[in-house]
Amino acid sequence: MKRHINIILLILAISLGLVSCSKEYKAKKLALKELKNTMNDWKSYESVSWGRLDTLYNLPDLDNKVCRSYIISSLGLAMDSIHFVDSLKNIPITDKRYAIVKDSINTIHTKRFKVEKRYDNYLYKYFFIGYKIKHTFRGNNGYGGKVIGTMEFFFNKDLTKVDSTRTIN
């Protein structure tokens, strides 16, 4: 009997340890710590609901040189397309025109592919920047009246601190 109790206590301790290590638990703990420091009356705090922990991604900060180069390449591609369409006006509709159109479209497509490939690493990769969670709660305002507030908390990548908060009305 004593052995069964020890096993049950061990399983309970392990399961509580797993819960305390979850990212959502850490985020809630940090959010409550932030609320404790910023609320008018922490003793009046009542939790209403928690949103789910969500990941945040951001596009990279592109330097001006990369942006300028991409824009110039894209504009060059657009100008090639415009010149191509203008050149078709003078050619009568025949098999020769069809061959010119086919060759020109292939050339423009190849150029577009090269431009996209060159800037693919800069333009289409998002970078993980942290987490966020939404929390609704009740508490006393500065005059002692009960109010409901909703805040969004933004955390760093490691879930070790609150980077910023946003009040949602």
Short mmCIF file of the C-alpha atoms (twelve columns), coordinates in Angstrom:
data_MODEL
# 
_entry.id   MODEL 
# 
loop_
_atom_site.group_PDB 
_atom_site.id 
_atom_site.type_symbol 
_atom_site.label_atom_id 
_atom_site.label_alt_id 
_atom_site.label_comp_id 
_atom_site.label_asym_id 
_atom_site.label_seq_id 
_atom_site.Cartn_x 
_atom_site.Cartn_y 
_atom_site.Cartn_z 
_atom_site.pdbx_PDB_model_num 
ATOM 1   C CA . MET A 1   0.000   0.000  0.000   1 
ATOM 2   C CA . LYS A 2   2.797   2.357  0.912   1 
ATOM 3   C CA . ARG A 3   4.487   1.593  -2.421  1 
ATOM 4   C CA . HIS A 4   1.273   2.496  -4.345  1 
ATOM 5   C CA . ILE A 5   1.038   5.837  -2.580  1 
ATOM 6   C CA . ASN A 6   4.676   6.612  -3.430  1 
ATOM 7   C CA . ILE A 7   4.065   5.760  -7.100  1 
ATOM 8   C CA . ILE A 8   0.956   7.947  -7.205  1 
ATOM 9   C CA . LEU A 9   2.825   10.838 -5.581  1 
ATOM 10  C CA . LEU A 10  5.682   10.395 -8.058  1 
ATOM 11  C CA . ILE A 11  3.300   10.464 -11.041 1 
ATOM 12  C CA . LEU A 12  1.558   13.534 -9.622  1 
ATOM 13  C CA . ALA A 13  4.892   15.331 -9.116  1 
ATOM 14  C CA . ILE A 14  6.018   14.537 -12.659 1 
ATOM 15  C CA . SER A 15  2.743   15.717 -14.181 1 
ATOM 16  C CA . LEU A 16  2.862   18.961 -12.192 1 
ATOM 17  C CA . GLY A 17  6.454   19.449 -13.323 1 
ATOM 18  C CA . LEU A 18  5.429   19.055 -16.968 1 
ATOM 19  C CA . VAL A 19  2.617   21.571 -16.595 1 
ATOM 20  C CA . SER A 20  4.910   24.137 -15.018 1 
ATOM 21  C CA . CYS A 21  7.351   23.833 -17.928 1 
ATOM 22  C CA . SER A 22  4.805   24.557 -20.673 1 
ATOM 23  C CA . LYS A 23  5.195   27.736 -22.683 1 
ATOM 24  C CA . GLU A 24  1.626   28.780 -22.001 1 
ATOM 25  C CA . TYR A 25  2.162   28.458 -18.251 1 
ATOM 26  C CA . LYS A 26  5.306   30.617 -18.463 1 
ATOM 27  C CA . ALA A 27  3.473   33.246 -20.520 1 
ATOM 28  C CA . LYS A 28  0.564   33.410 -18.068 1 
ATOM 29  C CA . LYS A 29  2.952   33.684 -15.151 1 
ATOM 30  C CA . LEU A 30  4.816   36.579 -16.806 1 
ATOM 31  C CA . ALA A 31  1.540   38.307 -17.729 1 
ATOM 32  C CA . LEU A 32  0.280   38.069 -14.159 1 
ATOM 33  C CA . LYS A 33  3.578   39.460 -12.874 1 
ATOM 34  C CA . GLU A 34  3.216   42.384 -15.292 1 
ATOM 35  C CA . LEU A 35  -0.394  42.978 -14.180 1 
ATOM 36  C CA . LYS A 36  0.654   42.864 -10.543 1 
ATOM 37  C CA . ASN A 37  3.111   45.700 -11.229 1 
ATOM 38  C CA . THR A 38  0.743   47.835 -13.318 1 
ATOM 39  C CA . MET A 39  -2.786  47.387 -11.896 1 
ATOM 40  C CA . ASN A 40  -4.291  50.002 -9.579  1 
ATOM 41  C CA . ASP A 41  -5.504  47.380 -7.085  1 
ATOM 42  C CA . TRP A 42  -3.908  43.971 -7.521  1 
ATOM 43  C CA . LYS A 43  -5.966  42.487 -4.670  1 
ATOM 44  C CA . SER A 44  -9.155  43.042 -6.695  1 
ATOM 45  C CA . TYR A 45  -7.833  41.067 -9.693  1 
ATOM 46  C CA . GLU A 46  -10.125 38.332 -11.087 1 
ATOM 47  C CA . SER A 47  -9.310  36.341 -14.202 1 
ATOM 48  C CA . VAL A 48  -12.093 36.170 -16.800 1 
ATOM 49  C CA . SER A 49  -10.449 34.412 -19.749 1 
ATOM 50  C CA . TRP A 50  -7.161  33.644 -21.408 1 
ATOM 51  C CA . GLY A 51  -6.540  33.468 -25.132 1 
ATOM 52  C CA . ARG A 52  -4.217  30.913 -26.622 1 
ATOM 53  C CA . LEU A 53  -0.477  31.493 -26.782 1 
ATOM 54  C CA . ASP A 54  0.382   32.566 -30.308 1 
ATOM 55  C CA . THR A 55  3.712   32.907 -32.108 1 
ATOM 56  C CA . LEU A 56  4.841   36.175 -33.687 1 
ATOM 57  C CA . TYR A 57  6.752   36.478 -36.938 1 
ATOM 58  C CA . ASN A 58  8.162   39.482 -38.715 1 
ATOM 59  C CA . LEU A 59  9.693   40.238 -42.075 1 
ATOM 60  C CA . PRO A 60  13.398  41.021 -41.951 1 
ATOM 61  C CA . ASP A 61  14.525  44.618 -41.866 1 
ATOM 62  C CA . LEU A 62  15.719  45.123 -45.396 1 
ATOM 63  C CA . ASP A 63  18.438  47.663 -45.859 1 
ATOM 64  C CA . ASN A 64  17.945  50.410 -48.424 1 
ATOM 65  C CA . LYS A 65  20.442  48.894 -50.855 1 
ATOM 66  C CA . VAL A 66  18.493  45.613 -51.112 1 
ATOM 67  C CA . CYS A 67  15.133  47.398 -51.436 1 
ATOM 68  C CA . ARG A 68  16.445  49.778 -54.088 1 
ATOM 69  C CA . SER A 69  18.008  46.945 -56.056 1 
ATOM 70  C CA . TYR A 70  14.786  44.891 -55.963 1 
ATOM 71  C CA . ILE A 71  12.669  47.857 -57.051 1 
ATOM 72  C CA . ILE A 72  15.042  48.693 -59.915 1 
ATOM 73  C CA . SER A 73  15.037  45.051 -61.079 1 
ATOM 74  C CA . SER A 74  11.235  44.890 -60.924 1 
ATOM 75  C CA . LEU A 75  10.860  48.191 -62.785 1 
ATOM 76  C CA . GLY A 76  13.272  46.954 -65.460 1 
ATOM 77  C CA . LEU A 77  11.140  43.846 -65.852 1 
ATOM 78  C CA . ALA A 78  7.982   45.960 -66.132 1 
ATOM 79  C CA . MET A 79  9.608   48.203 -68.746 1 
ATOM 80  C CA . ASP A 80  10.615  45.132 -70.781 1 
ATOM 81  C CA . SER A 81  6.986   44.002 -70.727 1 
ATOM 82  C CA . ILE A 82  5.724   47.444 -71.829 1 
ATOM 83  C CA . HIS A 83  8.245   47.647 -74.689 1 
ATOM 84  C CA . PHE A 84  7.245   44.146 -75.765 1 
ATOM 85  C CA . VAL A 85  3.547   45.049 -75.946 1 
ATOM 86  C CA . ASP A 86  4.348   48.279 -77.837 1 
ATOM 87  C CA . SER A 87  6.486   46.373 -80.346 1 
ATOM 88  C CA . LEU A 88  3.570   44.073 -81.201 1 
ATOM 89  C CA . LYS A 89  1.488   46.952 -82.574 1 
ATOM 90  C CA . ASN A 90  3.639   47.187 -85.708 1 
ATOM 91  C CA . ILE A 91  3.686   43.457 -86.535 1 
ATOM 92  C CA . PRO A 92  0.713   42.041 -88.477 1 
ATOM 93  C CA . ILE A 93  -1.099  39.050 -86.976 1 
ATOM 94  C CA . THR A 94  0.705   36.088 -88.564 1 
ATOM 95  C CA . ASP A 95  2.739   33.053 -87.574 1 
ATOM 96  C CA . LYS A 96  5.778   35.329 -87.351 1 
ATOM 97  C CA . ARG A 97  4.010   37.463 -84.734 1 
ATOM 98  C CA . TYR A 98  3.121   34.328 -82.785 1 
ATOM 99  C CA . ALA A 99  6.790   33.226 -82.770 1 
ATOM 100 C CA . ILE A 100 7.948   36.680 -81.596 1 
ATOM 101 C CA . VAL A 101 5.318   36.710 -78.840 1 
ATOM 102 C CA . LYS A 102 6.318   33.243 -77.679 1 
ATOM 103 C CA . ASP A 103 10.042  34.115 -77.576 1 
ATOM 104 C CA . SER A 104 9.437   37.426 -75.819 1 
ATOM 105 C CA . ILE A 105 7.183   35.899 -73.183 1 
ATOM 106 C CA . ASN A 106 9.794   33.229 -72.471 1 
ATOM 107 C CA . THR A 107 12.499  35.902 -72.135 1 
ATOM 108 C CA . ILE A 108 10.407  38.033 -69.777 1 
ATOM 109 C CA . HIS A 109 9.432   34.987 -67.738 1 
ATOM 110 C CA . THR A 110 13.098  33.965 -67.404 1 
ATOM 111 C CA . LYS A 111 14.054  37.471 -66.260 1 
ATOM 112 C CA . ARG A 112 11.199  37.509 -63.719 1 
ATOM 113 C CA . PHE A 113 12.304  34.130 -62.379 1 
ATOM 114 C CA . LYS A 114 15.881  35.399 -61.951 1 
ATOM 115 C CA . VAL A 115 14.699  38.521 -60.094 1 
ATOM 116 C CA . GLU A 116 12.485  36.486 -57.750 1 
ATOM 117 C CA . LYS A 117 15.213  33.933 -57.136 1 
ATOM 118 C CA . ARG A 118 17.767  36.642 -56.343 1 
ATOM 119 C CA . TYR A 119 15.539  38.277 -53.715 1 
ATOM 120 C CA . ASP A 120 13.747  35.207 -52.421 1 
ATOM 121 C CA . ASN A 121 15.888  35.045 -49.257 1 
ATOM 122 C CA . TYR A 122 15.035  38.646 -48.407 1 
ATOM 123 C CA . LEU A 123 11.395  38.957 -49.323 1 
ATOM 124 C CA . TYR A 124 9.600   35.759 -48.452 1 
ATOM 125 C CA . LYS A 125 11.161  34.544 -45.211 1 
ATOM 126 C CA . TYR A 126 9.560   35.436 -41.916 1 
ATOM 127 C CA . PHE A 127 11.564  35.431 -38.707 1 
ATOM 128 C CA . PHE A 128 10.304  34.247 -35.327 1 
ATOM 129 C CA . ILE A 129 10.332  37.169 -32.865 1 
ATOM 130 C CA . GLY A 130 8.376   35.909 -29.849 1 
ATOM 131 C CA . TYR A 131 4.939   35.122 -28.458 1 
ATOM 132 C CA . LYS A 132 1.715   36.888 -27.528 1 
ATOM 133 C CA . ILE A 133 -1.308  36.079 -25.408 1 
ATOM 134 C CA . LYS A 134 -4.599  37.883 -24.778 1 
ATOM 135 C CA . HIS A 135 -6.085  38.093 -21.282 1 
ATOM 136 C CA . THR A 136 -9.393  39.457 -20.024 1 
ATOM 137 C CA . PHE A 137 -9.716  40.270 -16.338 1 
ATOM 138 C CA . ARG A 138 -11.677 42.256 -13.746 1 
ATOM 139 C CA . GLY A 139 -10.212 44.687 -11.299 1 
ATOM 140 C CA . ASN A 140 -10.845 47.934 -9.486  1 
ATOM 141 C CA . ASN A 141 -10.017 51.158 -11.274 1 
ATOM 142 C CA . GLY A 142 -8.446  54.162 -9.539  1 
ATOM 143 C CA . TYR A 143 -11.828 55.129 -8.048  1 
ATOM 144 C CA . GLY A 144 -12.550 51.667 -6.644  1 
ATOM 145 C CA . GLY A 145 -15.149 50.659 -9.252  1 
ATOM 146 C CA . LYS A 146 -15.012 47.244 -10.921 1 
ATOM 147 C CA . VAL A 147 -13.958 47.323 -14.574 1 
ATOM 148 C CA . ILE A 148 -13.218 44.660 -17.155 1 
ATOM 149 C CA . GLY A 149 -10.017 45.008 -19.115 1 
ATOM 150 C CA . THR A 150 -8.459  43.094 -21.969 1 
ATOM 151 C CA . MET A 151 -4.754  43.236 -22.626 1 
ATOM 152 C CA . GLU A 152 -2.408  41.633 -25.071 1 
ATOM 153 C CA . PHE A 153 1.024   40.694 -23.761 1 
ATOM 154 C CA . PHE A 154 4.034   40.353 -26.070 1 
ATOM 155 C CA . PHE A 155 6.944   38.177 -24.935 1 
ATOM 156 C CA . ASN A 156 10.511  37.634 -26.121 1 
ATOM 157 C CA . LYS A 157 11.625  34.432 -27.883 1 
ATOM 158 C CA . ASP A 158 12.682  32.696 -24.684 1 
ATOM 159 C CA . LEU A 159 9.557   33.606 -22.684 1 
ATOM 160 C CA . THR A 160 11.644  35.250 -20.006 1 
ATOM 161 C CA . LYS A 161 10.180  38.778 -20.071 1 
ATOM 162 C CA . VAL A 162 7.256   40.847 -21.293 1 
ATOM 163 C CA . ASP A 163 8.493   43.033 -24.157 1 
ATOM 164 C CA . SER A 164 5.338   45.149 -24.389 1 
ATOM 165 C CA . THR A 165 1.622   45.246 -23.672 1 
ATOM 166 C CA . ARG A 166 -1.386  46.613 -25.504 1 
ATOM 167 C CA . THR A 167 -4.739  47.491 -23.987 1 
ATOM 168 C CA . ILE A 168 -7.699  46.395 -26.099 1 
ATOM 169 C CA . ASN A 169 -10.943 48.323 -25.678 1 
# 
